[in-house]
Amino acid sequence: MEISSKGSVVTIKDNIKSISDFQSIKKCLDELIANDNRVTIDIIDSMSMTSSVIGYLTKIIFKDKVQLCLRIGDQRLYDLLDELNLISQFNVRKVKS
């Protein structure tokens, strides 16, 4: 997985699948939300997301009051988030990858 950020937009490429991926995402988002309560995450081509990332995103929305927007490029990840009823909670948008 590759992660980068520019302003309040975080871009993630490749699959989100390991604990180290979660730690990288958490570190990047922790730095961003220290200065801004609005974050957009572009997940270009990951087909999945670990439960630790889902839990962390839930925490920053409800506890830290972060306004989150996920832009998803892979239909399988979009479908997973839909099945988990997270589309509205994570403000998910489907984009072409």
C-alpha positions in Angstrom: 0.0 0.0 0.0 1.1 3.5 -0.8 -0.2 6.6 1.1 0.3 10.2 0.4 -1.4 13.5 1.5 -1.8 16.9 0.1 -3.7 19.4 2.1 -6.7 17.6 3.6 -6.8 14.9 0.9 -5.2 11.5 1.6 -4.6 9.2 -1.4 -4.2 5.5 -0.9 -3.1 3.1 -3.7 -3.1 -0.7 -3.7 -4.8 -3.0 -1.2 -5.3 -2.1 2.5 -4.6 -5.4 4.0 -2.1 -5.4 6.9 -1.5 -4.0 10.4 1.3 -1.8 9.0 -1.2 -0.4 6.4 -3.5 0.5 9.3 -0.6 2.1 11.2 0.4 4.2 8.2 -3.2 5.3 7.7 -3.6 6.2 11.3 -0.4 8.1 11.5 -1.2 10.1 8.4 -4.8 10.9 9.5 -3.7 11.7 13.1 -1.4 14.4 11.7 -4.1 15.8 9.5 -6.9 15.9 12.0 -4.6 17.7 14.5 -5.0 20.8 12.3 -8.3 20.2 10.4 -11.6 18.5 11.1 -12.3 17.8 7.4 -10.6 14.9 5.6 -11.1 13.4 2.2 -9.6 9.9 1.5 -9.2 8.8 -2.1 -8.9 5.0 -2.1 -7.9 4.4 -5.7 -7.9 0.7 -6.2 -8.1 -1.2 -2.9 -10.7 -4.0 -3.0 -10.9 -4.3 0.8 -10.3 -2.5 4.1 -9.3 -4.1 7.4 -11.6 -4.0 10.4 -9.0 -1.9 12.3 -9.2 0.8 9.6 -13.0 0.7 9.7 -12.9 1.0 13.5 -10.4 3.9 13.4 -12.5 5.8 10.8 -15.6 5.3 13.0 -13.7 6.7 16.0 -12.5 9.8 14.3 -16.0 10.5 13.0 -17.8 10.1 16.3 -15.2 10.9 19.0 -13.0 13.4 17.2 -15.9 14.9 15.2 -14.0 14.7 11.9 -16.0 15.3 8.7 -14.9 12.4 6.5 -15.4 11.8 2.8 -14.3 8.6 1.2 -13.9 8.5 -2.6 -13.8 4.8 -3.6 -12.4 3.6 -7.0 -13.1 -0.1 -6.7 -16.6 -1.4 -6.9 -15.8 -4.4 -4.5 -14.8 -2.0 -1.7 -17.9 0.1 -2.3 -20.1 -3.0 -2.1 -18.4 -4.1 1.1 -19.0 -0.7 2.7 -22.6 -0.8 1.5 -23.1 -4.3 3.0 -21.8 -3.0 6.3 -24.1 0.0 6.1 -21.2 2.5 6.2 -22.0 4.5 3.0 -23.7 7.4 4.7 -21.5 7.2 7.9 -18.3 7.5 5.9 -19.8 9.8 3.3 -18.7 7.4 0.5 -18.7 8.4 -3.1 -18.0 6.0 -6.0 -15.4 7.4 -8.5 -13.9 5.9 -11.6 -10.4 4.5 -11.0 
